[in-house]
Amino acid sequence: MNKILPVLLLIALPFLLRAQTPVDTTNVNIDTTQQKDLLDIGRKLFKIGPRRYPKNEQKQIYFSILPLSTNVPGASTVLVTSTTAGFYLGPRNTTYLSGVTFAPYFNLKGRYGLPIHSSVWLENNTWNIQGDTRFLVYPEATWGLGGGQSENQSLLVNYDYIRFYQAFLKRITPYLYAGIGYDADYYININTNGPVSLAEFTGYSYGTAQNSNSFSSGITFNLLYDSRQNVFNPIPGGYTNIIYRDNTHVFGSDNNSQSVYIDLRKYVSLTNLSLKNQLAFWAYYWTTLGTGTPYLNLPGIGMDPYQRSGRGIQQNRYRGEALAYFETEYRRDITVNGLLGFVVFANVNSTSQPNNHQFTYVNPAGGAGLRIKFNKKSGTNICIDYGVSKGYSDINLALGEAF
């Protein structure tokens, strides 16, 4: 209990922050006329005329594209083209910015992925439609359940993966939404190349048989509070997302299983909105209820909906039937025109142990990053982060803030 107390205190911090007077961000209109981004720099270098925007923001789509090379666990170097599109489906002063992210990747060894995320806000924020569709072919390392394993005690697992998540949320009151969705996860041909199977390595009986498939399918009940306005670069406000998922045989699921995901975020501005000087807090708790959840569907670090948690920790390094996570980040502009900025971050996680279901090990990480404004109208940054933890370090490149 004494080892998990720091995690519980950190998770409680966003609740304390939410007790402050809420910031109304719906009608905030940040002036971008004096700001600069890479598109402005490119136009100046190639002597292209000034950018013109239509008077009606609903007719404008703000694209950001970032070709890069990175690593996928077990698949060596891959080529990635990350693309984001921001757009308004209603008046800007009453409608949040909708966002779609598409980041396909591939290498020359047959490993590739096609993930698409979307959060669409209808006119005047009457509905929020969330989507997450993926088709992935790549191996990933696993260290079994809980914590305490050394870095070299891992097993490489191969499989193909298809995900389809869709949720529809209706506004109940300003910032508060409720709705229903459908989630499906299909893991195909789960296998290991070594003499040890996933079932033998983990001691877990669901979704671990050699050369097997695993299918989870069910409805979700969603509750959302969101006053951030911009998903790519949140301004002061708050975010709470609660998802209860019920996989049943009725929807074709291999096993009956349930889970709860609780996501809390808070953004606090230390100065006015013209110059970013901000603290950001993120905590989530993800747990299964009862038995039957397939191994690859269990809570794991870096496996949150946008796979952005645990910077400085290898994806899936820690997995369990429950996971607690907290991260804090300081964000600051370097230049007055918003072109350059930096962040400093720290995070900590803990997963439940397989035998006693207690949170025994606390796993910290931290790092810093550079921000380069790609598109000032959508607020999209190129994010270059270096993270480090015990025995591991990495560099993350992405479009849009981690949270």
ZILIN-V118909 format. One record per residue. N is the residue number from 1. RES is the residue in one small letter. PHI is phi in whole degrees, -180 to 180 (none if undefined). PSI is psi in whole degrees, -180 to 180 (none if undefined). NEAR is the number of other C-alpha atoms within 12 Angstrom. Layout:
n->(N N)
res->(RES RES)
phi->(PHI PHI)
psi->(PSI PSI)
near->(NEAR NEAR)
This chain:
n->(1 2 3 4 5 6 7 8 9 10 11 12 13 14 15 16 17 18 19 20 21 22 23 24 25 26 27 28 29 30 31 32 33 34 35 36 37 38 39 40 41 42 43 44 45 46 47 48 49 50 51 52 53 54 55 56 57 58 59 60 61 62 63 64 65 66 67 68 69 70 71 72 73 74 75 76 77 78 79 80 81 82 83 84 85 86 87 88 89 90 91 92 93 94 95 96 97 98 99 100 101 102 103 104 105 106 107 108 109 110 111 112 113 114 115 116 117 118 119 120 121 122 123 124 125 126 127 128 129 130 131 132 133 134 135 136 137 138 139 140 141 142 143 144 145 146 147 148 149 150 151 152 153 154 155 156 157 158 159 160 161 162 163 164 165 166 167 168 169 170 171 172 173 174 175 176 177 178 179 180 181 182 183 184 185 186 187 188 189 190 191 192 193 194 195 196 197 198 199 200 201 202 203 204 205 206 207 208 209 210 211 212 213 214 215 216 217 218 219 220 221 222 223 224 225 226 227 228 229 230 231 232 233 234 235 236 237 238 239 240 241 242 243 244 245 246 247 248 249 250 251 252 253 254 255 256 257 258 259 260 261 262 263 264 265 266 267 268 269 270 271 272 273 274 275 276 277 278 279 280 281 282 283 284 285 286 287 288 289 290 291 292 293 294 295 296 297 298 299 300 301 302 303 304 305 306 307 308 309 310 311 312 313 314 315 316 317 318 319 320 321 322 323 324 325 326 327 328 329 330 331 332 333 334 335 336 337 338 339 340 341 342 343 344 345 346 347 348 349 350 351 352 353 354 355 356 357 358 359 360 361 362 363 364 365 366 367 368 369 370 371 372 373 374 375 376 377 378 379 380 381 382 383 384 385 386 387 388 389 390 391 392 393 394 395 396 397 398 399 400 401 402 403)
res->(m n k i l p v l l l i a l p f l l r a q t p v d t t n v n i d t t q q k d l l d i g r k l f k i g p r r y p k n e q k q i y f s i l p l s t n v p g a s t v l v t s t t a g f y l g p r n t t y l s g v t f a p y f n l k g r y g l p i h s s v w l e n n t w n i q g d t r f l v y p e a t w g l g g g q s e n q s l l v n y d y i r f y q a f l k r i t p y l y a g i g y d a d y y i n i n t n g p v s l a e f t g y s y g t a q n s n s f s s g i t f n l l y d s r q n v f n p i p g g y t n i i y r d n t h v f g s d n n s q s v y i d l r k y v s l t n l s l k n q l a f w a y y w t t l g t g t p y l n l p g i g m d p y q r s g r g i q q n r y r g e a l a y f e t e y r r d i t v n g l l g f v v f a n v n s t s q p n n h q f t y v n p a g g a g l r i k f n k k s g t n i c i d y g v s k g y s d i n l a l g e a f)
phi->(none -67 -79 -91 -55 -59 -65 -63 -66 -67 -67 -73 -59 -60 -63 -66 -67 -67 -74 -69 -61 -66 -98 -82 -104 -62 -101 -70 -125 -76 -75 -107 -65 -95 -87 -126 -138 -65 -66 -64 -63 -63 -64 -69 -64 -98 55 -94 -61 -62 -72 -118 -116 -65 -63 -91 -63 -66 -92 -109 -117 -102 -95 -137 -131 -139 -77 -155 -121 -149 -116 -111 -51 81 -125 55 -76 -128 -100 -127 -123 -93 -128 -121 -132 -112 -158 -110 -104 -164 -55 -63 -79 -129 -132 -70 -74 -80 -140 -129 -122 -130 -132 -70 -143 -160 -138 -91 -114 79 -102 -157 -150 -131 -98 -132 -116 -148 -139 -110 -107 -76 -52 62 60 -72 -137 -124 -114 -112 -139 -149 -124 -144 -133 -127 -134 -170 -85 -142 -85 -135 -114 85 -95 79 -125 99 -78 -75 -61 -89 -97 -123 -132 -89 -116 -106 -174 -102 -141 -123 -124 -140 -119 -149 -140 -123 -121 -103 -69 -98 -138 -51 79 -107 -135 -141 -172 -135 -150 -135 -124 -139 -127 -127 -101 -115 54 -73 -157 -122 -81 -86 -74 -100 -83 -64 -65 -69 -71 -97 70 -112 -98 -103 70 -125 -65 -65 57 -111 -111 -139 -128 -122 -150 -176 -92 -125 -115 -119 -129 -134 -121 -146 -123 -83 75 -131 -75 -78 -152 -60 -97 -48 163 -142 -151 -137 -133 -121 -126 -106 -116 -126 -87 -138 -62 -58 -97 90 -68 -62 -133 -81 -155 -135 -150 -132 -125 -121 -121 -126 -141 -142 -124 -121 -86 -93 -140 -73 -77 -74 -131 -69 -151 -135 -108 -127 -127 -141 -139 -142 -129 -130 -144 -88 -121 79 -116 106 -72 -60 -55 -73 -98 -68 -56 -144 -65 81 -109 -63 -50 -104 51 -117 -82 76 -59 93 -125 -64 -57 69 -59 -127 -141 -164 -77 -150 -142 -115 -141 -143 -143 -131 -144 -102 -118 -146 -73 -92 -104 -63 -80 79 -68 -121 -155 -143 -136 -130 -137 -147 -141 -148 -142 -151 -113 -72 -78 -70 -91 -110 60 -97 -89 -96 -109 -109 -119 -93 -155 -164 171 -147 -154 -106 -121 -125 -71 -90 -136 -71 -72 -98 74 -79 -105 -83 -111 -119 -119 -113 -122 -144 -143 -61 79 -156 -150 -155 -119 -110 -119 -158 -104 91 -65 -62 -158)
psi->(-37 -26 -27 -13 -44 -37 -44 -39 -40 -40 -31 -19 -45 -33 -40 -39 -36 -15 -11 166 125 148 126 105 0 -42 12 128 98 128 118 6 -32 0 159 149 -180 -29 -39 -43 -43 -41 -38 -42 -41 11 47 147 165 151 139 133 140 150 -33 109 -22 -20 1 134 127 107 146 133 135 99 135 168 133 -172 140 133 121 1 16 -154 138 158 132 138 104 127 132 148 122 140 158 134 13 -178 137 -32 -7 1 132 160 122 151 141 132 129 118 72 148 156 162 -174 11 21 16 128 165 146 82 139 124 145 145 107 126 119 171 133 22 32 -32 150 124 120 138 147 107 133 146 116 141 100 154 160 149 147 148 13 -165 147 -160 -178 -10 147 164 -32 6 62 164 135 126 132 143 162 152 132 128 139 108 136 134 144 120 132 140 130 -52 170 126 -16 130 151 147 -169 155 -178 132 136 133 126 111 126 132 62 123 162 148 -21 -177 -14 131 166 -37 -42 -38 -39 -24 21 137 -11 123 30 1 143 136 37 169 157 126 125 132 131 177 158 148 123 138 128 133 124 116 27 -28 -42 118 -26 -32 79 139 174 135 -163 164 130 129 121 123 122 125 134 101 128 160 -26 -36 15 5 143 -38 155 124 156 154 160 134 122 119 123 132 146 137 124 119 132 -13 -167 171 -9 -24 117 126 88 146 137 138 139 128 140 152 126 123 148 159 114 -153 175 -10 126 150 -46 -10 -3 153 132 150 135 3 17 169 -38 7 46 -2 158 37 131 -3 136 139 135 13 -34 129 144 -179 -11 148 132 137 142 140 143 147 137 126 131 136 142 -44 148 -32 2 4 -40 145 176 162 153 130 158 142 160 144 162 135 153 146 148 -26 -46 -3 24 154 96 -39 135 128 102 160 164 174 -167 164 162 144 131 121 118 -48 110 -25 -33 -8 16 127 150 124 121 107 138 121 152 143 -179 115 8 148 156 166 125 130 132 167 127 151 156 -33 none)
near->(13 13 16 24 18 24 31 26 19 30 33 25 26 32 23 16 26 25 14 16 12 22 25 20 28 29 19 24 23 26 18 22 18 17 27 29 33 28 29 27 22 17 15 15 11 11 12 13 13 14 19 13 14 10 10 16 24 26 16 23 23 29 29 36 28 31 22 25 22 23 26 30 27 28 27 21 21 26 24 28 26 31 34 37 33 39 36 33 29 24 24 32 23 27 33 41 43 39 38 36 37 32 35 30 35 29 22 12 17 18 30 32 30 27 33 31 32 34 37 35 38 28 23 27 34 26 31 38 32 34 31 31 31 32 27 31 32 35 33 33 32 38 31 39 40 39 34 24 22 16 20 14 17 26 30 29 39 33 33 31 32 29 31 30 32 31 35 29 35 28 25 18 17 22 35 25 31 30 29 28 30 31 38 33 35 31 37 29 24 33 32 28 19 15 14 19 27 37 28 19 27 31 20 27 21 29 36 36 28 26 21 24 27 35 38 42 35 32 32 29 29 34 33 37 32 41 36 34 41 40 39 41 34 39 43 38 37 42 38 32 32 30 35 31 34 34 36 25 17 15 20 20 28 26 27 27 33 32 35 29 36 33 38 39 42 41 38 32 25 18 16 16 23 24 26 35 28 31 31 40 40 43 41 46 36 39 35 34 21 19 21 30 36 39 40 42 40 43 42 44 46 28 29 31 34 31 23 30 42 48 46 36 37 38 31 41 42 44 44 43 43 38 49 48 52 43 39 37 32 29 37 32 27 19 21 19 23 35 32 30 32 31 33 28 36 35 38 38 49 46 39 34 25 24 16 14 22 25 34 28 30 33 40 32 33 33 31 30 35 31 38 37 39 36 37 34 39 39 40 41 43 37 33 31 35 29 30 27 25 21 18 24 21 28 26 35 31 40 43 41 36 38 40)
